[in-house]
Amino acid sequence: MMESKANAGVIRTNCLNGSGHFKSVALLLTGLLVSTASINARSEALDKIRDTKTITIAYRDALLPFSFLDQNKQPVGYSIDLCLKIAEAVKQQLKLSQLAIAYVPVTSSTRIQVVESGKADLECGSTTNTPERRKHVAFTIAHFIAGIRMIVNTDSGITNWPDLRNKTVATTKGTTSIKTLTDRGQVRSLNIVLKEGNGHEDSFGMVENKSVDAFVMDDVLLYGLRAESKNPIAYKVVGDPLSTEAYAIMLPKDDPAFKSVVDHAVARMIQDGEFKKLYQKWFLSPIAAKNNINLNMPMGYLLRESLRFPSDKVGD
């Protein structure tokens, strides 16, 4: 979960509401409010971007609606749009007349190493901000909060976690759901057998061919896979959320100047309403790049609340 207390400076913008009262819109930039001098300090990432006039974005090719390939094999999606807005902010910060966008594909297993090694400046997918990952990379303000649930065949009779006793369950390599599911299985002594897929489509494929009883993953990814399947009504997303996952864009660690530009760009999108417009586009509207699939997924309470106090900190 996201932090909900104001621990640092708060920017407040007052405006009249319909009742004539003032409504305060508070943006908590915990740890993000830095001086202009700090923003303009030496930065390996910014120096490289300035010299090459190119920013490199790591993307996933099948994470609807966050990052996927359209009909022209170009990366698109909610996270991609956010990163393109950040790229524009970097361009303005560096006063560049042009900034090229280079894309590098990653998987759940390679994404952290690609950012850590400097092969990508931003990773734009559905990566959860965790203490272990923060040892290797940095994260900006969360752009989505998901809950770990499971997708099953509609006729499976599975509705919640106790129904998985002695069942075979798929997870995806390199994802946090493996530890969460393992812990849950130990607590409830469910005797779950795990199978790891190489990617989310591989894991879901095991549900489709009934070689596993369920696929456990973040709920929004499951809804996307279901919407894209040949027969969506054959599958359902069930189970109380095992935990919440705060997705955030990854960037190189120990580069405060670059991180400041990224953090301010995301905070500005939240403040001016662009963030909610992008959410509407990808979660509540037909997605043209995917045959007008509509996830019909309203913004969850935790994400709505987190936007009141934008922060790169999460409750670990």
C-alpha positions as a LaTeX table, in Angstrom:
\begin{tabular}{lrrr}
\hline
Residue & $x$ (\AA) & $y$ (\AA) & $z$ (\AA) \\
\hline
Met1 & 0.00 & 0.00 & 0.00 \\
Met2 & 1.02 & 3.61 & $-0.49$ \\
Glu3 & 1.91 & 5.91 & 2.37 \\
Ser4 & $-0.99$ & 8.16 & 3.37 \\
Lys5 & 0.69 & 10.69 & 5.67 \\
Ala6 & 2.34 & 13.93 & 4.63 \\
Asn7 & 5.99 & 13.64 & 5.61 \\
Ala8 & 7.41 & 16.43 & 3.51 \\
Gly9 & 6.45 & 19.57 & 1.64 \\
Val10 & 2.91 & 19.84 & 0.33 \\
Ile11 & 1.88 & 21.91 & $-2.67$ \\
Arg12 & $-1.72$ & 23.05 & $-2.38$ \\
Thr13 & $-3.87$ & 24.50 & $-5.15$ \\
Asn14 & $-7.23$ & 25.95 & $-4.11$ \\
Cys15 & $-10.25$ & 26.18 & $-6.41$ \\
Leu16 & $-13.96$ & 26.88 & $-5.93$ \\
Asn17 & $-16.27$ & 23.88 & $-6.01$ \\
Gly18 & $-19.97$ & 23.92 & $-6.94$ \\
Ser19 & $-20.99$ & 24.89 & $-3.41$ \\
Gly20 & $-18.72$ & 27.90 & $-3.30$ \\
His21 & $-16.37$ & 26.26 & $-0.85$ \\
Phe22 & $-12.67$ & 25.92 & $-1.44$ \\
Lys23 & $-11.43$ & 22.46 & $-2.28$ \\
Ser24 & $-7.80$ & 21.77 & $-1.55$ \\
Val25 & $-5.88$ & 19.57 & $-3.94$ \\
Ala26 & $-2.80$ & 18.37 & $-2.07$ \\
Leu27 & 0.20 & 16.87 & $-3.80$ \\
Leu28 & 2.60 & 15.18 & $-1.43$ \\
Leu29 & 6.04 & 15.00 & $-3.01$ \\
Thr30 & 7.71 & 12.99 & $-0.26$ \\
Gly31 & 11.40 & 13.22 & $-0.78$ \\
Leu32 & 10.84 & 14.67 & $-4.25$ \\
Leu33 & 11.04 & 18.40 & $-3.58$ \\
Val34 & 14.61 & 19.32 & $-4.39$ \\
Ser35 & 16.31 & 22.50 & $-5.45$ \\
Thr36 & 16.88 & 23.51 & $-9.05$ \\
Ala37 & 20.58 & 23.11 & $-8.39$ \\
Ser38 & 20.00 & 19.47 & $-7.49$ \\
Ile39 & 17.96 & 18.90 & $-10.65$ \\
Asn40 & 20.77 & 20.39 & $-12.70$ \\
Ala41 & 23.48 & 18.39 & $-10.89$ \\
Arg42 & 25.62 & 15.90 & $-12.75$ \\
Ser43 & 23.64 & 12.88 & $-13.87$ \\
Glu44 & 24.97 & 9.88 & $-15.76$ \\
Ala45 & 21.56 & 9.24 & $-17.31$ \\
Leu46 & 20.88 & 12.86 & $-18.25$ \\
Asp47 & 24.41 & 13.30 & $-19.62$ \\
Lys48 & 23.99 & 10.22 & $-21.81$ \\
Ile49 & 20.57 & 11.36 & $-23.02$ \\
Arg50 & 21.92 & 14.84 & $-23.76$ \\
Asp51 & 24.92 & 13.50 & $-25.67$ \\
Thr52 & 23.00 & 10.94 & $-27.71$ \\
Lys53 & 19.76 & 12.94 & $-27.96$ \\
Thr54 & 18.06 & 9.61 & $-27.27$ \\
Ile55 & 16.17 & 8.19 & $-24.32$ \\
Thr56 & 15.86 & 4.40 & $-24.09$ \\
Ile57 & 12.64 & 2.81 & $-22.86$ \\
Ala58 & 12.44 & $-0.84$ & $-21.82$ \\
Tyr59 & 9.05 & $-2.34$ & $-22.67$ \\
Arg60 & 7.10 & $-5.58$ & $-22.36$ \\
Asp61 & 5.44 & $-6.98$ & $-25.47$ \\
Ala62 & 2.28 & $-8.54$ & $-23.98$ \\
Leu63 & 1.15 & $-6.72$ & $-20.82$ \\
Leu64 & $-2.24$ & $-5.31$ & $-21.76$ \\
Pro65 & $-2.96$ & $-2.48$ & $-21.06$ \\
Phe66 & 0.42 & $-1.40$ & $-19.65$ \\
Ser67 & 2.86 & $-2.28$ & $-22.42$ \\
Phe68 & 2.24 & $-4.34$ & $-25.53$ \\
Leu69 & 2.78 & $-4.32$ & $-29.29$ \\
Asp70 & 0.17 & $-2.85$ & $-31.61$ \\
Gln71 & $-0.65$ & $-4.08$ & $-35.10$ \\
Asn72 & 2.47 & $-2.34$ & $-36.41$ \\
Lys73 & 4.66 & $-4.04$ & $-33.77$ \\
Gln74 & 5.18 & $-0.75$ & $-31.96$ \\
Pro75 & 5.12 & $-0.55$ & $-28.13$ \\
Val76 & 1.95 & 1.11 & $-26.82$ \\
Gly77 & 0.02 & 1.15 & $-23.57$ \\
Tyr78 & $-0.70$ & 2.98 & $-20.35$ \\
Ser79 & 2.87 & 2.71 & $-19.00$ \\
Ile80 & 4.31 & 3.58 & $-22.41$ \\
Asp81 & 2.19 & 6.75 & $-22.57$ \\
Leu82 & 3.41 & 7.73 & $-19.10$ \\
Cys83 & 7.02 & 7.19 & $-20.16$ \\
Leu84 & 6.56 & 9.24 & $-23.31$ \\
Lys85 & 5.28 & 12.11 & $-21.15$ \\
Ile86 & 8.36 & 11.70 & $-18.95$ \\
Ala87 & 10.56 & 11.73 & $-22.05$ \\
Glu88 & 9.01 & 15.05 & $-23.07$ \\
Ala89 & 9.80 & 16.45 & $-19.61$ \\
Val90 & 13.41 & 15.27 & $-19.96$ \\
Lys91 & 13.62 & 16.91 & $-23.37$ \\
Gln92 & 12.43 & 20.21 & $-21.91$ \\
Gln93 & 14.75 & 19.93 & $-18.91$ \\
Leu94 & 17.75 & 19.39 & $-21.18$ \\
Lys95 & 16.55 & 22.07 & $-23.63$ \\
Leu96 & 16.86 & 19.71 & $-26.58$ \\
Ser97 & 15.21 & 20.54 & $-29.89$ \\
Gln98 & 14.78 & 16.82 & $-30.61$ \\
Leu99 & 14.79 & 13.67 & $-28.53$ \\
Ala100 & 14.65 & 10.25 & $-30.15$ \\
Ile101 & 12.90 & 7.33 & $-28.43$ \\
Ala102 & 14.69 & 3.98 & $-28.53$ \\
Tyr103 & 12.94 & 0.84 & $-27.33$ \\
Val104 & 14.47 & $-2.29$ & $-25.85$ \\
Pro105 & 12.33 & $-5.40$ & $-25.14$ \\
Val106 & 12.57 & $-7.02$ & $-21.71$ \\
Thr107 & 10.96 & $-9.90$ & $-19.85$ \\
Ser108 & 10.03 & $-10.34$ & $-16.21$ \\
Ser109 & 13.42 & $-12.02$ & $-15.73$ \\
Thr110 & 15.60 & $-9.46$ & $-17.57$ \\
Arg111 & 13.92 & $-6.10$ & $-16.81$ \\
Ile112 & 15.85 & $-5.23$ & $-13.63$ \\
Gln113 & 19.24 & $-6.12$ & $-15.06$ \\
Val114 & 18.61 & $-4.03$ & $-18.19$ \\
Val115 & 17.89 & $-0.92$ & $-16.11$ \\
Glu116 & 20.62 & $-1.62$ & $-13.56$ \\
Ser117 & 23.23 & $-1.99$ & $-16.31$ \\
Gly118 & 22.20 & 1.29 & $-17.95$ \\
Lys119 & 20.90 & $-0.31$ & $-21.13$ \\
Ala120 & 17.56 & 1.42 & $-20.53$ \\
Asp121 & 16.75 & 4.75 & $-18.89$ \\
Leu122 & 13.17 & 3.81 & $-17.99$ \\
Glu123 & 11.30 & 0.52 & $-17.70$ \\
Cys124 & 7.66 & 0.94 & $-18.60$ \\
Gly125 & 5.57 & $-2.07$ & $-17.71$ \\
Ser126 & 4.00 & $-3.44$ & $-14.53$ \\
Thr127 & 6.92 & $-3.77$ & $-12.14$ \\
Thr128 & 6.18 & $-3.82$ & $-8.41$ \\
Asn129 & 8.18 & $-1.48$ & $-6.17$ \\
Thr130 & 9.75 & $-3.71$ & $-3.48$ \\
Pro131 & 12.62 & $-3.32$ & $-0.98$ \\
Glu132 & 14.61 & $-6.08$ & $-2.67$ \\
Arg133 & 14.33 & $-4.43$ & $-6.09$ \\
Arg134 & 15.25 & $-1.02$ & $-4.63$ \\
Lys135 & 18.67 & $-2.48$ & $-3.84$ \\
His136 & 19.28 & $-2.52$ & $-7.60$ \\
Val137 & 17.04 & 0.15 & $-9.17$ \\
Ala138 & 14.98 & 3.20 & $-8.27$ \\
Phe139 & 11.24 & 3.73 & $-8.68$ \\
Thr140 & 9.10 & 6.79 & $-9.28$ \\
Ile141 & 5.53 & 7.46 & $-8.06$ \\
Ala142 & 3.25 & 4.43 & $-8.40$ \\
His143 & 0.94 & 4.50 & $-11.44$ \\
Phe144 & $-1.17$ & 1.47 & $-10.49$ \\
Ile145 & $-2.01$ & $-0.62$ & $-7.43$ \\
Ala146 & $-3.00$ & $-4.20$ & $-8.14$ \\
Gly147 & $-4.20$ & $-7.09$ & $-6.01$ \\
Ile148 & $-2.92$ & $-10.64$ & $-6.39$ \\
Arg149 & $-5.80$ & $-12.94$ & $-7.35$ \\
Met150 & $-6.23$ & $-15.94$ & $-9.66$ \\
Ile151 & $-7.83$ & $-16.80$ & $-12.97$ \\
Val152 & $-9.54$ & $-20.17$ & $-13.37$ \\
Asn153 & $-11.81$ & $-21.97$ & $-15.76$ \\
Thr154 & $-15.40$ & $-20.89$ & $-15.13$ \\
Asp155 & $-16.47$ & $-24.50$ & $-14.65$ \\
Ser156 & $-13.63$ & $-25.30$ & $-12.21$ \\
Gly157 & $-15.66$ & $-24.74$ & $-9.05$ \\
Ile158 & $-12.78$ & $-22.66$ & $-7.63$ \\
Thr159 & $-13.91$ & $-19.43$ & $-6.00$ \\
Asn160 & $-11.33$ & $-18.71$ & $-3.29$ \\
Trp161 & $-7.97$ & $-19.83$ & $-1.96$ \\
Pro162 & $-9.08$ & $-22.81$ & 0.17 \\
Asp163 & $-10.37$ & $-24.38$ & $-3.06$ \\
Leu164 & $-6.76$ & $-24.75$ & $-4.22$ \\
Arg165 & $-6.00$ & $-27.51$ & $-1.72$ \\
Asn166 & $-3.91$ & $-30.19$ & $-3.48$ \\
Lys167 & $-4.25$ & $-28.31$ & $-6.79$ \\
Thr168 & $-1.63$ & $-27.35$ & $-9.38$ \\
Val169 & $-1.13$ & $-23.61$ & $-9.83$ \\
Ala170 & 0.80 & $-21.54$ & $-12.38$ \\
Thr171 & 2.87 & $-18.45$ & $-11.65$ \\
Thr172 & 5.30 & $-16.51$ & $-13.86$ \\
Lys173 & 9.07 & $-16.60$ & $-13.40$ \\
Gly174 & 10.60 & $-13.47$ & $-11.86$ \\
Thr175 & 7.37 & $-12.14$ & $-10.35$ \\
Thr176 & 6.50 & $-11.35$ & $-6.73$ \\
Ser177 & 3.41 & $-13.55$ & $-6.83$ \\
Ile178 & 5.55 & $-16.67$ & $-6.39$ \\
Lys179 & 6.63 & $-15.73$ & $-2.84$ \\
Thr180 & 3.15 & $-14.47$ & $-1.97$ \\
Leu181 & 1.53 & $-17.67$ & $-3.16$ \\
Thr182 & 4.13 & $-19.83$ & $-1.44$ \\
Asp183 & 3.59 & $-18.01$ & 1.85 \\
Arg184 & $-0.17$ & $-18.40$ & 1.53 \\
Gly185 & 0.15 & $-22.07$ & 0.77 \\
Gln186 & 2.29 & $-22.61$ & 3.84 \\
Val187 & $-0.09$ & $-20.71$ & 6.10 \\
Arg188 & $-3.14$ & $-22.61$ & 4.98 \\
Ser189 & $-1.36$ & $-25.90$ & 4.36 \\
Leu190 & $-2.94$ & $-26.10$ & 0.92 \\
Asn191 & $-0.29$ & $-28.43$ & $-0.48$ \\
Ile192 & $-0.15$ & $-26.42$ & $-3.73$ \\
Val193 & 2.03 & $-27.67$ & $-6.60$ \\
Leu194 & 3.64 & $-24.76$ & $-8.48$ \\
Lys195 & 4.44 & $-24.55$ & $-12.19$ \\
Glu196 & 6.36 & $-21.54$ & $-13.51$ \\
Gly197 & 5.57 & $-20.05$ & $-16.90$ \\
Asn198 & 8.19 & $-18.17$ & $-18.92$ \\
Gly199 & 5.73 & $-15.31$ & $-19.37$ \\
His200 & 2.17 & $-14.41$ & $-18.45$ \\
Glu201 & 0.80 & $-15.77$ & $-21.72$ \\
Asp202 & 2.60 & $-19.04$ & $-21.07$ \\
Ser203 & 1.15 & $-19.22$ & $-17.56$ \\
Phe204 & $-2.37$ & $-18.43$ & $-18.77$ \\
Gly205 & $-1.96$ & $-21.00$ & $-21.53$ \\
Met206 & $-1.67$ & $-23.66$ & $-18.83$ \\
Val207 & $-5.13$ & $-22.65$ & $-17.58$ \\
Glu208 & $-6.48$ & $-22.73$ & $-21.12$ \\
Asn209 & $-5.22$ & $-26.27$ & $-21.74$ \\
Lys210 & $-6.15$ & $-27.26$ & $-18.17$ \\
Ser211 & $-2.67$ & $-28.46$ & $-17.25$ \\
Val212 & $-3.04$ & $-26.29$ & $-14.11$ \\
Asp213 & $-6.08$ & $-25.43$ & $-12.04$ \\
Ala214 & $-5.34$ & $-21.71$ & $-11.63$ \\
Phe215 & $-2.91$ & $-18.94$ & $-12.59$ \\
Val216 & $-2.04$ & $-16.53$ & $-9.79$ \\
Met217 & $-1.00$ & $-13.01$ & $-10.76$ \\
Asp218 & $-1.92$ & $-9.35$ & $-10.37$ \\
Asp219 & $-5.62$ & $-8.93$ & $-11.11$ \\
Val220 & $-5.33$ & $-6.35$ & $-13.89$ \\
Leu221 & $-3.02$ & $-8.61$ & $-15.89$ \\
Leu222 & $-5.48$ & $-11.46$ & $-15.49$ \\
Tyr223 & $-8.35$ & $-9.30$ & $-16.74$ \\
Gly224 & $-6.26$ & $-8.37$ & $-19.76$ \\
Leu225 & $-5.42$ & $-11.97$ & $-20.58$ \\
Arg226 & $-9.07$ & $-12.93$ & $-20.17$ \\
Ala227 & $-10.23$ & $-10.12$ & $-22.47$ \\
Glu228 & $-7.76$ & $-11.21$ & $-25.15$ \\
Ser229 & $-8.63$ & $-14.90$ & $-25.00$ \\
Lys230 & $-10.71$ & $-16.61$ & $-27.70$ \\
Asn231 & $-13.55$ & $-17.25$ & $-25.25$ \\
Pro232 & $-13.46$ & $-14.77$ & $-22.33$ \\
Ile233 & $-16.57$ & $-16.16$ & $-20.63$ \\
Ala234 & $-14.74$ & $-19.48$ & $-20.18$ \\
Tyr235 & $-12.55$ & $-17.87$ & $-17.51$ \\
Lys236 & $-13.13$ & $-15.85$ & $-14.37$ \\
Val237 & $-10.93$ & $-13.90$ & $-11.96$ \\
Val238 & $-11.62$ & $-14.98$ & $-8.38$ \\
Gly239 & $-10.22$ & $-14.96$ & $-4.86$ \\
Asp240 & $-9.79$ & $-12.35$ & $-2.16$ \\
Pro241 & $-6.65$ & $-10.25$ & $-2.86$ \\
Leu242 & $-3.63$ & $-11.93$ & $-1.29$ \\
Ser243 & $-1.71$ & $-8.67$ & $-1.24$ \\
Thr244 & $-1.46$ & $-5.33$ & $-3.02$ \\
Glu245 & 1.23 & $-4.50$ & $-5.54$ \\
Ala246 & 2.29 & $-0.91$ & $-6.29$ \\
Tyr247 & 3.45 & $-0.69$ & $-9.91$ \\
Ala248 & 5.97 & 2.01 & $-10.73$ \\
Ile249 & 8.33 & 2.91 & $-13.54$ \\
Met250 & 11.90 & 1.74 & $-12.91$ \\
Leu251 & 14.94 & 3.91 & $-13.48$ \\
Pro252 & 18.66 & 3.70 & $-12.61$ \\
Lys253 & 19.58 & 3.77 & $-8.92$ \\
Asp254 & 21.75 & 6.50 & $-7.33$ \\
Asp255 & 21.00 & 9.18 & $-9.93$ \\
Pro256 & 19.02 & 11.77 & $-7.91$ \\
Ala257 & 19.06 & 14.42 & $-10.62$ \\
Phe258 & 17.47 & 12.14 & $-13.21$ \\
Lys259 & 15.04 & 10.76 & $-10.65$ \\
Ser260 & 13.98 & 14.28 & $-9.71$ \\
Val261 & 13.05 & 15.06 & $-13.32$ \\
Val262 & 11.08 & 11.80 & $-13.59$ \\
Asp263 & 9.31 & 12.26 & $-10.24$ \\
His264 & 8.30 & 15.83 & $-11.04$ \\
Ala265 & 6.98 & 14.79 & $-14.45$ \\
Val266 & 4.71 & 12.13 & $-12.91$ \\
Ala267 & 3.58 & 14.48 & $-10.11$ \\
Arg268 & 2.74 & 17.14 & $-12.70$ \\
Met269 & 0.61 & 14.66 & $-14.67$ \\
Ile270 & $-1.33$ & 13.89 & $-11.51$ \\
Gln271 & $-1.77$ & 17.56 & $-10.68$ \\
Asp272 & $-3.00$ & 18.66 & $-14.12$ \\
Gly273 & $-5.37$ & 15.72 & $-14.64$ \\
Glu274 & $-3.38$ & 14.04 & $-17.42$ \\
Phe275 & $-2.90$ & 10.94 & $-15.27$ \\
Lys276 & $-6.64$ & 10.33 & $-14.94$ \\
Lys277 & $-7.13$ & 10.93 & $-18.66$ \\
Leu278 & $-4.60$ & 8.21 & $-19.44$ \\
Tyr279 & $-6.32$ & 5.86 & $-17.00$ \\
Gln280 & $-9.65$ & 6.53 & $-18.72$ \\
Lys281 & $-8.05$ & 5.82 & $-22.10$ \\
Trp282 & $-6.56$ & 2.45 & $-21.19$ \\
Phe283 & $-8.85$ & 0.98 & $-18.52$ \\
Leu284 & $-12.31$ & 2.38 & $-19.23$ \\
Ser285 & $-12.41$ & 2.83 & $-23.01$ \\
Pro286 & $-12.14$ & 0.54 & $-26.04$ \\
Ile287 & $-8.48$ & $-0.10$ & $-26.88$ \\
Ala288 & $-8.13$ & 0.40 & $-30.61$ \\
Ala289 & $-4.73$ & $-1.29$ & $-30.69$ \\
Lys290 & $-6.37$ & $-4.47$ & $-29.34$ \\
Asn291 & $-9.51$ & $-4.80$ & $-31.44$ \\
Asn292 & $-11.42$ & $-2.39$ & $-29.18$ \\
Ile293 & $-11.16$ & $-4.60$ & $-26.11$ \\
Asn294 & $-12.46$ & $-2.73$ & $-23.06$ \\
Leu295 & $-11.23$ & $-3.83$ & $-19.63$ \\
Asn296 & $-13.98$ & $-1.82$ & $-17.89$ \\
Met297 & $-11.83$ & $-1.58$ & $-14.77$ \\
Pro298 & $-12.65$ & 1.48 & $-12.61$ \\
Met299 & $-9.78$ & 3.03 & $-10.70$ \\
Gly300 & $-9.44$ & 1.25 & $-7.36$ \\
Tyr301 & $-9.74$ & 2.95 & $-4.01$ \\
Leu302 & $-6.07$ & 2.52 & $-3.08$ \\
Leu303 & $-4.85$ & 4.14 & $-6.30$ \\
Arg304 & $-7.36$ & 7.00 & $-5.99$ \\
Glu305 & $-6.20$ & 7.67 & $-2.44$ \\
Ser306 & $-2.53$ & 7.46 & $-3.37$ \\
Leu307 & $-3.02$ & 10.20 & $-5.96$ \\
Arg308 & $-3.99$ & 12.61 & $-3.17$ \\
Phe309 & $-0.46$ & 12.29 & $-1.81$ \\
Pro310 & 1.84 & 11.21 & $-4.67$ \\
Ser311 & 4.94 & 9.48 & $-3.35$ \\
Asp312 & 7.68 & 7.12 & $-4.47$ \\
Lys313 & 7.43 & 5.37 & $-1.09$ \\
Val314 & 5.29 & 2.30 & $-0.54$ \\
Gly315 & 4.30 & 0.42 & 2.60 \\
Asp316 & 6.66 & $-2.54$ & 2.69 \\
\hline
\end{tabular}
